Amino acid sequence: QVQLVESGGGLVQPGGSLRLSCAASGSIFSFYTMGWYRQAPGNQRELVASVTSGGSTNVADSVKGRFTISRDNAKNTVTVYLQMNSLKPEDTAVYYCHANLGTRGYWGQGTQVTVSS
């Protein structure tokens, strides 16, 4: 059973930082594009950032310069990180990890990020 296990969400003040992690068990995930999406109440789920198996990244304009995505392709577990700096209240959302290869896609359970003073 495929599992994407997310961690690192929480409450942070504006201007603060958080790092999200997502662990995907199985060496097969080294071939997958890994990404982070977010969904705020009343909004559609949107792509925040993604990183291909080769390390190429794509970052949404709304977070460019503040968020960084990276991945660690260990032997049996692939971990993708989202470093979030200079957080703003509008970054408040549930953040979801996603793994994609062709027509196959898997989602994590989501982790809440709340930016508030």
Salt bridges, closest charged atoms under 4 A:
GLU46 OE2 - ARG38 NE 2.74
ASP61 OD1 - LYS64 NZ 3.15
ASP91 OD1 - ARG38 NH1 2.96
ASP91 OD2 - ARG66 NH1 2.73
